Amino acid sequence: MIFISEEKKALIMIIGVLDSLYNEAISIEEANKLYFSPKTTIQLEKNKVNSEIVQLVWECCELENIYSLIPHKLKKNIDMLKNRAIDILKAL
């Protein structure tokens, strides 16, 4: 049996949601309902997930503000967050 840590599970979810959002397969609202919410960060903290990953989810929660205020920078921010998540995942 292969064990996948909570950190890896979280990062894989983050990457998938960001990729779906980038490719316009889901909306910002759907991304927030799926994973990018304060509720998720609280759960991750309870599960003692690395604080860098919790911070990344908080930053993903801010995508809604970027979409509302500076929509032309949304894809750049999504790409940056996704690359950070991939880098953290590789380091685990």
PDB file of N, CA, C and O in Angstrom, chain B, residues numbered from 101:
ATOM      1  N   MET B 101       0.837  -1.171   0.000  1.00  0.00           N
ATOM      2  CA  MET B 101       0.000   0.000   0.000  1.00  0.00           C
ATOM      3  C   MET B 101       0.889   1.243   0.000  1.00  0.00           C
ATOM      4  O   MET B 101       1.880   1.306   0.728  1.00  0.00           O
ATOM      5  N   ILE B 102       0.531   2.218  -0.812  1.00  0.00           N
ATOM      6  CA  ILE B 102       1.286   3.460  -0.906  1.00  0.00           C
ATOM      7  C   ILE B 102       0.628   4.504  -0.005  1.00  0.00           C
ATOM      8  O   ILE B 102      -0.579   4.733  -0.070  1.00  0.00           O
ATOM      9  N   PHE B 103       1.448   5.128   0.834  1.00  0.00           N
ATOM     10  CA  PHE B 103       0.961   6.180   1.722  1.00  0.00           C
ATOM     11  C   PHE B 103       1.230   7.531   1.072  1.00  0.00           C
ATOM     12  O   PHE B 103       2.354   7.817   0.658  1.00  0.00           O
ATOM     13  N   ILE B 104       0.201   8.352   0.985  1.00  0.00           N
ATOM     14  CA  ILE B 104       0.348   9.709   0.468  1.00  0.00           C
ATOM     15  C   ILE B 104       0.049  10.658   1.616  1.00  0.00           C
ATOM     16  O   ILE B 104      -1.034  10.616   2.200  1.00  0.00           O
ATOM     17  N   SER B 105       1.008  11.510   1.935  1.00  0.00           N
ATOM     18  CA  SER B 105       0.875  12.425   3.068  1.00  0.00           C
ATOM     19  C   SER B 105      -0.224  13.466   2.821  1.00  0.00           C
ATOM     20  O   SER B 105      -0.631  13.717   1.687  1.00  0.00           O
ATOM     21  N   GLU B 106      -0.678  14.050   3.910  1.00  0.00           N
ATOM     22  CA  GLU B 106      -1.670  15.129   3.819  1.00  0.00           C
ATOM     23  C   GLU B 106      -1.132  16.278   2.974  1.00  0.00           C
ATOM     24  O   GLU B 106      -1.876  16.902   2.218  1.00  0.00           O
ATOM     25  N   GLU B 107       0.173  16.557   3.108  1.00  0.00           N
ATOM     26  CA  GLU B 107       0.785  17.630   2.330  1.00  0.00           C
ATOM     27  C   GLU B 107       0.683  17.356   0.835  1.00  0.00           C
ATOM     28  O   GLU B 107       0.309  18.234   0.057  1.00  0.00           O
ATOM     29  N   LYS B 108       1.019  16.135   0.443  1.00  0.00           N
ATOM     30  CA  LYS B 108       0.952  15.793  -0.975  1.00  0.00           C
ATOM     31  C   LYS B 108      -0.482  15.841  -1.489  1.00  0.00           C
ATOM     32  O   LYS B 108      -0.735  16.338  -2.586  1.00  0.00           O
ATOM     33  N   LYS B 109      -1.412  15.330  -0.703  1.00  0.00           N
ATOM     34  CA  LYS B 109      -2.825  15.369  -1.105  1.00  0.00           C
ATOM     35  C   LYS B 109      -3.280  16.806  -1.314  1.00  0.00           C
ATOM     36  O   LYS B 109      -3.945  17.119  -2.301  1.00  0.00           O
ATOM     37  N   ALA B 110      -2.915  17.678  -0.376  1.00  0.00           N
ATOM     38  CA  ALA B 110      -3.310  19.086  -0.472  1.00  0.00           C
ATOM     39  C   ALA B 110      -2.720  19.727  -1.726  1.00  0.00           C
ATOM     40  O   ALA B 110      -3.413  20.436  -2.455  1.00  0.00           O
ATOM     41  N   LEU B 111      -1.451  19.476  -1.965  1.00  0.00           N
ATOM     42  CA  LEU B 111      -0.788  20.080  -3.123  1.00  0.00           C
ATOM     43  C   LEU B 111      -1.365  19.569  -4.437  1.00  0.00           C
ATOM     44  O   LEU B 111      -1.533  20.340  -5.383  1.00  0.00           O
ATOM     45  N   ILE B 112      -1.665  18.296  -4.501  1.00  0.00           N
ATOM     46  CA  ILE B 112      -2.267  17.738  -5.721  1.00  0.00           C
ATOM     47  C   ILE B 112      -3.637  18.367  -5.958  1.00  0.00           C
ATOM     48  O   ILE B 112      -3.997  18.661  -7.098  1.00  0.00           O
ATOM     49  N   MET B 113      -4.391  18.573  -4.899  1.00  0.00           N
ATOM     50  CA  MET B 113      -5.699  19.229  -5.026  1.00  0.00           C
ATOM     51  C   MET B 113      -5.527  20.680  -5.490  1.00  0.00           C
ATOM     52  O   MET B 113      -6.240  21.138  -6.383  1.00  0.00           O
ATOM     53  N   ILE B 114      -4.581  21.396  -4.884  1.00  0.00           N
ATOM     54  CA  ILE B 114      -4.325  22.785  -5.263  1.00  0.00           C
ATOM     55  C   ILE B 114      -3.958  22.866  -6.745  1.00  0.00           C
ATOM     56  O   ILE B 114      -4.506  23.686  -7.482  1.00  0.00           O
ATOM     57  N   ILE B 115      -3.042  22.022  -7.168  1.00  0.00           N
ATOM     58  CA  ILE B 115      -2.589  22.034  -8.565  1.00  0.00           C
ATOM     59  C   ILE B 115      -3.747  21.737  -9.513  1.00  0.00           C
ATOM     60  O   ILE B 115      -3.898  22.397 -10.541  1.00  0.00           O
ATOM     61  N   GLY B 116      -4.553  20.757  -9.171  1.00  0.00           N
ATOM     62  CA  GLY B 116      -5.694  20.402 -10.023  1.00  0.00           C
ATOM     63  C   GLY B 116      -6.720  21.509 -10.123  1.00  0.00           C
ATOM     64  O   GLY B 116      -7.222  21.797 -11.210  1.00  0.00           O
ATOM     65  N   VAL B 117      -7.035  22.132  -9.003  1.00  0.00           N
ATOM     66  CA  VAL B 117      -8.021  23.217  -9.012  1.00  0.00           C
ATOM     67  C   VAL B 117      -7.465  24.409  -9.789  1.00  0.00           C
ATOM     68  O   VAL B 117      -8.175  25.011 -10.594  1.00  0.00           O
ATOM     69  N   LEU B 118      -6.196  24.750  -9.550  1.00  0.00           N
ATOM     70  CA  LEU B 118      -5.590  25.872 -10.274  1.00  0.00           C
ATOM     71  C   LEU B 118      -5.536  25.606 -11.773  1.00  0.00           C
ATOM     72  O   LEU B 118      -5.804  26.503 -12.572  1.00  0.00           O
ATOM     73  N   ASP B 119      -5.192  24.382 -12.161  1.00  0.00           N
ATOM     74  CA  ASP B 119      -5.136  24.039 -13.579  1.00  0.00           C
ATOM     75  C   ASP B 119      -6.525  24.135 -14.213  1.00  0.00           C
ATOM     76  O   ASP B 119      -6.673  24.644 -15.324  1.00  0.00           O
ATOM     77  N   SER B 120      -7.523  23.651 -13.513  1.00  0.00           N
ATOM     78  CA  SER B 120      -8.901  23.725 -14.012  1.00  0.00           C
ATOM     79  C   SER B 120      -9.366  25.176 -14.142  1.00  0.00           C
ATOM     80  O   SER B 120     -10.048  25.541 -15.099  1.00  0.00           O
ATOM     81  N   LEU B 121      -8.990  25.979 -13.177  1.00  0.00           N
ATOM     82  CA  LEU B 121      -9.342  27.401 -13.202  1.00  0.00           C
ATOM     83  C   LEU B 121      -8.618  28.105 -14.348  1.00  0.00           C
ATOM     84  O   LEU B 121      -9.228  28.887 -15.077  1.00  0.00           O
ATOM     85  N   TYR B 122      -7.337  27.836 -14.511  1.00  0.00           N
ATOM     86  CA  TYR B 122      -6.531  28.440 -15.578  1.00  0.00           C
ATOM     87  C   TYR B 122      -7.133  28.140 -16.949  1.00  0.00           C
ATOM     88  O   TYR B 122      -7.190  29.009 -17.819  1.00  0.00           O
ATOM     89  N   ASN B 123      -7.577  26.903 -17.125  1.00  0.00           N
ATOM     90  CA  ASN B 123      -8.138  26.471 -18.412  1.00  0.00           C
ATOM     91  C   ASN B 123      -9.634  26.750 -18.541  1.00  0.00           C
ATOM     92  O   ASN B 123     -10.288  26.300 -19.482  1.00  0.00           O
ATOM     93  N   GLU B 124     -10.156  27.498 -17.578  1.00  0.00           N
ATOM     94  CA  GLU B 124     -11.558  27.937 -17.576  1.00  0.00           C
ATOM     95  C   GLU B 124     -12.543  26.769 -17.594  1.00  0.00           C
ATOM     96  O   GLU B 124     -13.645  26.882 -18.130  1.00  0.00           O
ATOM     97  N   ALA B 125     -12.132  25.648 -17.002  1.00  0.00           N
ATOM     98  CA  ALA B 125     -13.020  24.498 -16.873  1.00  0.00           C
ATOM     99  C   ALA B 125     -13.939  24.664 -15.670  1.00  0.00           C
ATOM    100  O   ALA B 125     -15.013  24.065 -15.609  1.00  0.00           O
ATOM    101  N   ILE B 126     -13.502  25.492 -14.703  1.00  0.00           N
ATOM    102  CA  ILE B 126     -14.330  25.827 -13.538  1.00  0.00           C
ATOM    103  C   ILE B 126     -14.243  27.332 -13.305  1.00  0.00           C
ATOM    104  O   ILE B 126     -13.342  28.006 -13.806  1.00  0.00           O
ATOM    105  N   SER B 127     -15.192  27.836 -12.540  1.00  0.00           N
ATOM    106  CA  SER B 127     -15.217  29.267 -12.208  1.00  0.00           C
ATOM    107  C   SER B 127     -14.479  29.520 -10.894  1.00  0.00           C
ATOM    108  O   SER B 127     -14.137  28.592 -10.161  1.00  0.00           O
ATOM    109  N   ILE B 128     -14.247  30.787 -10.624  1.00  0.00           N
ATOM    110  CA  ILE B 128     -13.644  31.176  -9.342  1.00  0.00           C
ATOM    111  C   ILE B 128     -14.523  30.680  -8.189  1.00  0.00           C
ATOM    112  O   ILE B 128     -14.020  30.173  -7.187  1.00  0.00           O
ATOM    113  N   GLU B 129     -15.821  30.831  -8.345  1.00  0.00           N
ATOM    114  CA  GLU B 129     -16.746  30.402  -7.296  1.00  0.00           C
ATOM    115  C   GLU B 129     -16.634  28.898  -7.043  1.00  0.00           C
ATOM    116  O   GLU B 129     -16.656  28.453  -5.896  1.00  0.00           O
ATOM    117  N   GLU B 130     -16.514  28.129  -8.107  1.00  0.00           N
ATOM    118  CA  GLU B 130     -16.367  26.678  -7.954  1.00  0.00           C
ATOM    119  C   GLU B 130     -15.031  26.337  -7.291  1.00  0.00           C
ATOM    120  O   GLU B 130     -14.967  25.442  -6.449  1.00  0.00           O
ATOM    121  N   ALA B 131     -13.969  27.045  -7.667  1.00  0.00           N
ATOM    122  CA  ALA B 131     -12.662  26.820  -7.049  1.00  0.00           C
ATOM    123  C   ALA B 131     -12.735  27.092  -5.552  1.00  0.00           C
ATOM    124  O   ALA B 131     -12.160  26.354  -4.752  1.00  0.00           O
ATOM    125  N   ASN B 132     -13.441  28.151  -5.179  1.00  0.00           N
ATOM    126  CA  ASN B 132     -13.591  28.480  -3.760  1.00  0.00           C
ATOM    127  C   ASN B 132     -14.393  27.417  -3.026  1.00  0.00           C
ATOM    128  O   ASN B 132     -14.059  27.060  -1.897  1.00  0.00           O
ATOM    129  N   LYS B 133     -15.427  26.917  -3.641  1.00  0.00           N
ATOM    130  CA  LYS B 133     -16.232  25.875  -3.003  1.00  0.00           C
ATOM    131  C   LYS B 133     -15.460  24.559  -2.907  1.00  0.00           C
ATOM    132  O   LYS B 133     -15.613  23.811  -1.941  1.00  0.00           O
ATOM    133  N   LEU B 134     -14.635  24.283  -3.908  1.00  0.00           N
ATOM    134  CA  LEU B 134     -13.866  23.033  -3.916  1.00  0.00           C
ATOM    135  C   LEU B 134     -12.767  23.031  -2.865  1.00  0.00           C
ATOM    136  O   LEU B 134     -12.615  22.059  -2.125  1.00  0.00           O
ATOM    137  N   TYR B 135     -11.980  24.143  -2.794  1.00  0.00           N
ATOM    138  CA  TYR B 135     -10.796  24.061  -1.949  1.00  0.00           C
ATOM    139  C   TYR B 135     -10.272  25.393  -1.436  1.00  0.00           C
ATOM    140  O   TYR B 135      -9.657  25.425  -0.370  1.00  0.00           O
ATOM    141  N   PHE B 136     -10.486  26.472  -2.135  1.00  0.00           N
ATOM    142  CA  PHE B 136      -9.880  27.751  -1.782  1.00  0.00           C
ATOM    143  C   PHE B 136     -10.784  28.562  -0.865  1.00  0.00           C
ATOM    144  O   PHE B 136     -11.415  29.538  -1.272  1.00  0.00           O
ATOM    145  N   SER B 137     -10.823  28.116   0.398  1.00  0.00           N
ATOM    146  CA  SER B 137     -11.669  28.792   1.386  1.00  0.00           C
ATOM    147  C   SER B 137     -10.974  28.794   2.744  1.00  0.00           C
ATOM    148  O   SER B 137     -10.110  27.957   3.008  1.00  0.00           O
ATOM    149  N   PRO B 138     -11.356  29.736   3.601  1.00  0.00           N
ATOM    150  CA  PRO B 138     -10.802  29.728   4.964  1.00  0.00           C
ATOM    151  C   PRO B 138     -11.061  28.411   5.689  1.00  0.00           C
ATOM    152  O   PRO B 138     -10.243  27.975   6.499  1.00  0.00           O
ATOM    153  N   LYS B 139     -12.192  27.781   5.400  1.00  0.00           N
ATOM    154  CA  LYS B 139     -12.521  26.498   6.023  1.00  0.00           C
ATOM    155  C   LYS B 139     -11.437  25.455   5.711  1.00  0.00           C
ATOM    156  O   LYS B 139     -11.052  24.671   6.579  1.00  0.00           O
ATOM    157  N   THR B 140     -10.960  25.455   4.481  1.00  0.00           N
ATOM    158  CA  THR B 140      -9.908  24.520   4.096  1.00  0.00           C
ATOM    159  C   THR B 140      -8.627  24.794   4.868  1.00  0.00           C
ATOM    160  O   THR B 140      -7.969  23.864   5.335  1.00  0.00           O
ATOM    161  N   THR B 141      -8.274  26.066   5.003  1.00  0.00           N
ATOM    162  CA  THR B 141      -7.037  26.390   5.721  1.00  0.00           C
ATOM    163  C   THR B 141      -7.123  25.962   7.178  1.00  0.00           C
ATOM    164  O   THR B 141      -6.140  25.486   7.746  1.00  0.00           O
ATOM    165  N   ILE B 142      -8.274  26.123   7.778  1.00  0.00           N
ATOM    166  CA  ILE B 142      -8.466  25.697   9.172  1.00  0.00           C
ATOM    167  C   ILE B 142      -8.293  24.186   9.285  1.00  0.00           C
ATOM    168  O   ILE B 142      -7.638  23.697  10.206  1.00  0.00           O
ATOM    169  N   GLN B 143      -8.877  23.457   8.354  1.00  0.00           N
ATOM    170  CA  GLN B 143      -8.759  21.992   8.363  1.00  0.00           C
ATOM    171  C   GLN B 143      -7.311  21.558   8.163  1.00  0.00           C
ATOM    172  O   GLN B 143      -6.837  20.637   8.827  1.00  0.00           O
ATOM    173  N   LEU B 144      -6.615  22.221   7.251  1.00  0.00           N
ATOM    174  CA  LEU B 144      -5.207  21.890   7.024  1.00  0.00           C
ATOM    175  C   LEU B 144      -4.380  22.148   8.276  1.00  0.00           C
ATOM    176  O   LEU B 144      -3.517  21.348   8.634  1.00  0.00           O
ATOM    177  N   GLU B 145      -4.647  23.263   8.934  1.00  0.00           N
ATOM    178  CA  GLU B 145      -3.924  23.570  10.177  1.00  0.00           C
ATOM    179  C   GLU B 145      -4.203  22.526  11.251  1.00  0.00           C
ATOM    180  O   GLU B 145      -3.293  22.118  11.973  1.00  0.00           O
ATOM    181  N   LYS B 146      -5.464  22.090  11.360  1.00  0.00           N
ATOM    182  CA  LYS B 146      -5.819  21.052  12.335  1.00  0.00           C
ATOM    183  C   LYS B 146      -5.071  19.753  12.052  1.00  0.00           C
ATOM    184  O   LYS B 146      -4.696  19.024  12.971  1.00  0.00           O
ATOM    185  N   ASN B 147      -4.858  19.474  10.760  1.00  0.00           N
ATOM    186  CA  ASN B 147      -4.155  18.253  10.359  1.00  0.00           C
ATOM    187  C   ASN B 147      -2.640  18.434  10.363  1.00  0.00           C
ATOM    188  O   ASN B 147      -1.896  17.557   9.925  1.00  0.00           O
ATOM    189  N   LYS B 148      -2.194  19.593  10.868  1.00  0.00           N
ATOM    190  CA  LYS B 148      -0.762  19.886  11.012  1.00  0.00           C
ATOM    191  C   LYS B 148      -0.008  19.850   9.680  1.00  0.00           C
ATOM    192  O   LYS B 148       1.134  19.398   9.603  1.00  0.00           O
ATOM    193  N   VAL B 149      -0.686  20.343   8.631  1.00  0.00           N
ATOM    194  CA  VAL B 149      -0.064  20.447   7.317  1.00  0.00           C
ATOM    195  C   VAL B 149       0.933  21.605   7.353  1.00  0.00           C
ATOM    196  O   VAL B 149       0.700  22.619   8.010  1.00  0.00           O
ATOM    197  N   ASN B 150       2.026  21.441   6.650  1.00  0.00           N
ATOM    198  CA  ASN B 150       3.081  22.447   6.555  1.00  0.00           C
ATOM    199  C   ASN B 150       2.491  23.848   6.348  1.00  0.00           C
ATOM    200  O   ASN B 150       1.602  24.039   5.518  1.00  0.00           O
ATOM    201  N   SER B 151       2.991  24.813   7.103  1.00  0.00           N
ATOM    202  CA  SER B 151       2.467  26.180   7.058  1.00  0.00           C
ATOM    203  C   SER B 151       2.644  26.827   5.690  1.00  0.00           C
ATOM    204  O   SER B 151       1.863  27.704   5.321  1.00  0.00           O
ATOM    205  N   GLU B 152       3.650  26.415   4.938  1.00  0.00           N
ATOM    206  CA  GLU B 152       3.856  26.950   3.589  1.00  0.00           C
ATOM    207  C   GLU B 152       2.685  26.569   2.677  1.00  0.00           C
ATOM    208  O   GLU B 152       2.284  27.351   1.815  1.00  0.00           O
ATOM    209  N   ILE B 153       2.150  25.386   2.868  1.00  0.00           N
ATOM    210  CA  ILE B 153       1.006  24.931   2.069  1.00  0.00           C
ATOM    211  C   ILE B 153      -0.258  25.662   2.501  1.00  0.00           C
ATOM    212  O   ILE B 153      -1.075  26.047   1.664  1.00  0.00           O
ATOM    213  N   VAL B 154      -0.419  25.854   3.803  1.00  0.00           N
ATOM    214  CA  VAL B 154      -1.575  26.611   4.310  1.00  0.00           C
ATOM    215  C   VAL B 154      -1.539  28.027   3.749  1.00  0.00           C
ATOM    216  O   VAL B 154      -2.566  28.550   3.317  1.00  0.00           O
ATOM    217  N   GLN B 155      -0.371  28.645   3.754  1.00  0.00           N
ATOM    218  CA  GLN B 155      -0.213  29.995   3.202  1.00  0.00           C
ATOM    219  C   GLN B 155      -0.557  30.022   1.717  1.00  0.00           C
ATOM    220  O   GLN B 155      -1.169  30.976   1.237  1.00  0.00           O
ATOM    221  N   LEU B 156      -0.173  28.994   1.003  1.00  0.00           N
ATOM    222  CA  LEU B 156      -0.483  28.901  -0.424  1.00  0.00           C
ATOM    223  C   LEU B 156      -1.996  28.864  -0.651  1.00  0.00           C
ATOM    224  O   LEU B 156      -2.503  29.513  -1.566  1.00  0.00           O
ATOM    225  N   VAL B 157      -2.709  28.110   0.174  1.00  0.00           N
ATOM    226  CA  VAL B 157      -4.169  28.062   0.046  1.00  0.00           C
ATOM    227  C   VAL B 157      -4.768  29.437   0.341  1.00  0.00           C
ATOM    228  O   VAL B 157      -5.695  29.868  -0.343  1.00  0.00           O
ATOM    229  N   TRP B 158      -4.243  30.125   1.356  1.00  0.00           N
ATOM    230  CA  TRP B 158      -4.720  31.491   1.646  1.00  0.00           C
ATOM    231  C   TRP B 158      -4.535  32.384   0.425  1.00  0.00           C
ATOM    232  O   TRP B 158      -5.427  33.161   0.085  1.00  0.00           O
ATOM    233  N   GLU B 159      -3.393  32.279  -0.232  1.00  0.00           N
ATOM    234  CA  GLU B 159      -3.137  33.090  -1.421  1.00  0.00           C
ATOM    235  C   GLU B 159      -4.080  32.704  -2.560  1.00  0.00           C
ATOM    236  O   GLU B 159      -4.505  33.562  -3.334  1.00  0.00           O
ATOM    237  N   CYS B 160      -4.402  31.436  -2.660  1.00  0.00           N
ATOM    238  CA  CYS B 160      -5.372  30.994  -3.664  1.00  0.00           C
ATOM    239  C   CYS B 160      -6.758  31.577  -3.376  1.00  0.00           C
ATOM    240  O   CYS B 160      -7.524  31.856  -4.299  1.00  0.00           O
ATOM    241  N   CYS B 161      -7.071  31.758  -2.102  1.00  0.00           N
ATOM    242  CA  CYS B 161      -8.350  32.376  -1.729  1.00  0.00           C
ATOM    243  C   CYS B 161      -8.446  33.806  -2.260  1.00  0.00           C
ATOM    244  O   CYS B 161      -9.544  34.309  -2.497  1.00  0.00           O
ATOM    245  N   GLU B 162      -7.309  34.454  -2.445  1.00  0.00           N
ATOM    246  CA  GLU B 162      -7.270  35.835  -2.927  1.00  0.00           C
ATOM    247  C   GLU B 162      -7.497  35.947  -4.430  1.00  0.00           C
ATOM    248  O   GLU B 162      -7.632  37.057  -4.945  1.00  0.00           O
ATOM    249  N   LEU B 163      -7.542  34.839  -5.137  1.00  0.00           N
ATOM    250  CA  LEU B 163      -7.751  34.895  -6.588  1.00  0.00           C
ATOM    251  C   LEU B 163      -9.075  35.566  -6.941  1.00  0.00           C
ATOM    252  O   LEU B 163      -9.191  36.213  -7.982  1.00  0.00           O
ATOM    253  N   GLU B 164     -10.056  35.412  -6.086  1.00  0.00           N
ATOM    254  CA  GLU B 164     -11.346  36.058  -6.335  1.00  0.00           C
ATOM    255  C   GLU B 164     -11.192  37.578  -6.375  1.00  0.00           C
ATOM    256  O   GLU B 164     -11.813  38.247  -7.200  1.00  0.00           O
ATOM    257  N   ASN B 165     -10.364  38.117  -5.484  1.00  0.00           N
ATOM    258  CA  ASN B 165     -10.118  39.555  -5.477  1.00  0.00           C
ATOM    259  C   ASN B 165      -9.354  39.995  -6.727  1.00  0.00           C
ATOM    260  O   ASN B 165      -9.644  41.042  -7.305  1.00  0.00           O
ATOM    261  N   ILE B 166      -8.394  39.200  -7.129  1.00  0.00           N
ATOM    262  CA  ILE B 166      -7.640  39.524  -8.342  1.00  0.00           C
ATOM    263  C   ILE B 166      -8.575  39.520  -9.542  1.00  0.00           C
ATOM    264  O   ILE B 166      -8.511  40.407 -10.394  1.00  0.00           O
ATOM    265  N   TYR B 167      -9.437  38.524  -9.603  1.00  0.00           N
ATOM    266  CA  TYR B 167     -10.409  38.430 -10.697  1.00  0.00           C
ATOM    267  C   TYR B 167     -11.318  39.654 -10.736  1.00  0.00           C
ATOM    268  O   TYR B 167     -11.635  40.162 -11.812  1.00  0.00           O
ATOM    269  N   SER B 168     -11.734  40.125  -9.568  1.00  0.00           N
ATOM    270  CA  SER B 168     -12.636  41.278  -9.489  1.00  0.00           C
ATOM    271  C   SER B 168     -11.934  42.596  -9.787  1.00  0.00           C
ATOM    272  O   SER B 168     -12.497  43.467 -10.450  1.00  0.00           O
ATOM    273  N   LEU B 169     -10.706  42.743  -9.300  1.00  0.00           N
ATOM    274  CA  LEU B 169     -10.020  44.029  -9.380  1.00  0.00           C
ATOM    275  C   LEU B 169      -9.083  44.169 -10.582  1.00  0.00           C
ATOM    276  O   LEU B 169      -9.035  45.226 -11.210  1.00  0.00           O
ATOM    277  N   ILE B 170      -8.351  43.123 -10.897  1.00  0.00           N
ATOM    278  CA  ILE B 170      -7.394  43.167 -12.011  1.00  0.00           C
ATOM    279  C   ILE B 170      -7.454  41.855 -12.807  1.00  0.00           C
ATOM    280  O   ILE B 170      -6.514  41.060 -12.792  1.00  0.00           O
ATOM    281  N   PRO B 171      -8.575  41.649 -13.497  1.00  0.00           N
ATOM    282  CA  PRO B 171      -8.799  40.358 -14.171  1.00  0.00           C
ATOM    283  C   PRO B 171      -7.724  39.990 -15.194  1.00  0.00           C
ATOM    284  O   PRO B 171      -7.501  38.806 -15.446  1.00  0.00           O
ATOM    285  N   HIS B 172      -7.058  40.973 -15.782  1.00  0.00           N
ATOM    286  CA  HIS B 172      -6.029  40.670 -16.774  1.00  0.00           C
ATOM    287  C   HIS B 172      -4.788  40.027 -16.146  1.00  0.00           C
ATOM    288  O   HIS B 172      -3.933  39.519 -16.870  1.00  0.00           O
ATOM    289  N   LYS B 173      -4.674  40.040 -14.824  1.00  0.00           N
ATOM    290  CA  LYS B 173      -3.540  39.421 -14.140  1.00  0.00           C
ATOM    291  C   LYS B 173      -3.891  38.061 -13.519  1.00  0.00           C
ATOM    292  O   LYS B 173      -3.052  37.432 -12.874  1.00  0.00           O
ATOM    293  N   LEU B 174      -5.122  37.622 -13.718  1.00  0.00           N
ATOM    294  CA  LEU B 174      -5.572  36.380 -13.087  1.00  0.00           C
ATOM    295  C   LEU B 174      -4.743  35.180 -13.540  1.00  0.00           C
ATOM    296  O   LEU B 174      -4.226  34.443 -12.701  1.00  0.00           O
ATOM    297  N   LYS B 175      -4.609  34.974 -14.833  1.00  0.00           N
ATOM    298  CA  LYS B 175      -3.895  33.780 -15.320  1.00  0.00           C
ATOM    299  C   LYS B 175      -2.430  33.784 -14.882  1.00  0.00           C
ATOM    300  O   LYS B 175      -1.874  32.734 -14.562  1.00  0.00           O
ATOM    301  N   LYS B 176      -1.813  34.953 -14.866  1.00  0.00           N
ATOM    302  CA  LYS B 176      -0.421  35.046 -14.415  1.00  0.00           C
ATOM    303  C   LYS B 176      -0.308  34.616 -12.958  1.00  0.00           C
ATOM    304  O   LYS B 176       0.622  33.895 -12.596  1.00  0.00           O
ATOM    305  N   ASN B 177      -1.250  35.054 -12.116  1.00  0.00           N
ATOM    306  CA  ASN B 177      -1.244  34.687 -10.705  1.00  0.00           C
ATOM    307  C   ASN B 177      -1.541  33.210 -10.507  1.00  0.00           C
ATOM    308  O   ASN B 177      -0.922  32.561  -9.663  1.00  0.00           O
ATOM    309  N   ILE B 178      -2.473  32.677 -11.270  1.00  0.00           N
ATOM    310  CA  ILE B 178      -2.779  31.245 -11.188  1.00  0.00           C
ATOM    311  C   ILE B 178      -1.534  30.439 -11.538  1.00  0.00           C
ATOM    312  O   ILE B 178      -1.188  29.483 -10.843  1.00  0.00           O
ATOM    313  N   ASP B 179      -0.870  30.826 -12.607  1.00  0.00           N
ATOM    314  CA  ASP B 179       0.329  30.117 -13.046  1.00  0.00           C
ATOM    315  C   ASP B 179       1.428  30.185 -11.982  1.00  0.00           C
ATOM    316  O   ASP B 179       2.104  29.190 -11.725  1.00  0.00           O
ATOM    317  N   MET B 180       1.604  31.341 -11.371  1.00  0.00           N
ATOM    318  CA  MET B 180       2.611  31.504 -10.329  1.00  0.00           C
ATOM    319  C   MET B 180       2.307  30.602  -9.130  1.00  0.00           C
ATOM    320  O   MET B 180       3.202  29.937  -8.608  1.00  0.00           O
ATOM    321  N   LEU B 181       1.046  30.579  -8.697  1.00  0.00           N
ATOM    322  CA  LEU B 181       0.650  29.745  -7.557  1.00  0.00           C
ATOM    323  C   LEU B 181       0.807  28.262  -7.879  1.00  0.00           C
ATOM    324  O   LEU B 181       1.256  27.482  -7.040  1.00  0.00           O
ATOM    325  N   LYS B 182       0.438  27.883  -9.088  1.00  0.00           N
ATOM    326  CA  LYS B 182       0.567  26.478  -9.494  1.00  0.00           C
ATOM    327  C   LYS B 182       2.036  26.053  -9.505  1.00  0.00           C
ATOM    328  O   LYS B 182       2.369  24.960  -9.046  1.00  0.00           O
ATOM    329  N   ASN B 183       2.906  26.906 -10.024  1.00  0.00           N
ATOM    330  CA  ASN B 183       4.336  26.581 -10.046  1.00  0.00           C
ATOM    331  C   ASN B 183       4.904  26.459  -8.636  1.00  0.00           C
ATOM    332  O   ASN B 183       5.742  25.593  -8.384  1.00  0.00           O
ATOM    333  N   ARG B 184       4.461  27.315  -7.712  1.00  0.00           N
ATOM    334  CA  ARG B 184       4.895  27.196  -6.332  1.00  0.00           C
ATOM    335  C   ARG B 184       4.450  25.873  -5.736  1.00  0.00           C
ATOM    336  O   ARG B 184       5.221  25.202  -5.052  1.00  0.00           O
ATOM    337  N   ALA B 185       3.205  25.500  -5.997  1.00  0.00           N
ATOM    338  CA  ALA B 185       2.679  24.230  -5.483  1.00  0.00           C
ATOM    339  C   ALA B 185       3.484  23.061  -6.037  1.00  0.00           C
ATOM    340  O   ALA B 185       3.800  22.125  -5.302  1.00  0.00           O
ATOM    341  N   ILE B 186       3.816  23.102  -7.308  1.00  0.00           N
ATOM    342  CA  ILE B 186       4.610  22.035  -7.922  1.00  0.00           C
ATOM    343  C   ILE B 186       6.003  21.983  -7.296  1.00  0.00           C
ATOM    344  O   ILE B 186       6.519  20.899  -7.024  1.00  0.00           O
ATOM    345  N   ASP B 187       6.608  23.139  -7.069  1.00  0.00           N
ATOM    346  CA  ASP B 187       7.934  23.174  -6.448  1.00  0.00           C
ATOM    347  C   ASP B 187       7.908  22.580  -5.045  1.00  0.00           C
ATOM    348  O   ASP B 187       8.810  21.835  -4.664  1.00  0.00           O
ATOM    349  N   ILE B 188       6.879  22.910  -4.282  1.00  0.00           N
ATOM    350  CA  ILE B 188       6.760  22.359  -2.919  1.00  0.00           C
ATOM    351  C   ILE B 188       6.561  20.846  -2.997  1.00  0.00           C
ATOM    352  O   ILE B 188       7.169  20.097  -2.232  1.00  0.00           O
ATOM    353  N   LEU B 189       5.713  20.400  -3.918  1.00  0.00           N
ATOM    354  CA  LEU B 189       5.453  18.970  -4.078  1.00  0.00           C
ATOM    355  C   LEU B 189       6.733  18.220  -4.448  1.00  0.00           C
ATOM    356  O   LEU B 189       6.993  17.139  -3.920  1.00  0.00           O
ATOM    357  N   LYS B 190       7.513  18.775  -5.332  1.00  0.00           N
ATOM    358  CA  LYS B 190       8.781  18.143  -5.717  1.00  0.00           C
ATOM    359  C   LYS B 190       9.730  18.038  -4.544  1.00  0.00           C
ATOM    360  O   LYS B 190      10.493  17.078  -4.437  1.00  0.00           O
ATOM    361  N   ALA B 191       9.685  19.028  -3.660  1.00  0.00           N
ATOM    362  CA  ALA B 191      10.597  19.053  -2.519  1.00  0.00           C
ATOM    363  C   ALA B 191      10.218  18.051  -1.435  1.00  0.00           C
ATOM    364  O   ALA B 191      11.049  17.722  -0.588  1.00  0.00           O
ATOM    365  N   LEU B 192       8.988  17.562  -1.442  1.00  0.00           N
ATOM    366  CA  LEU B 192       8.549  16.607  -0.415  1.00  0.00           C
ATOM    367  C   LEU B 192       9.110  15.215  -0.654  1.00  0.00           C
ATOM    368  O   LEU B 192       8.836  14.298   0.120  1.00  0.00           O
TER     369      LEU B 192
END
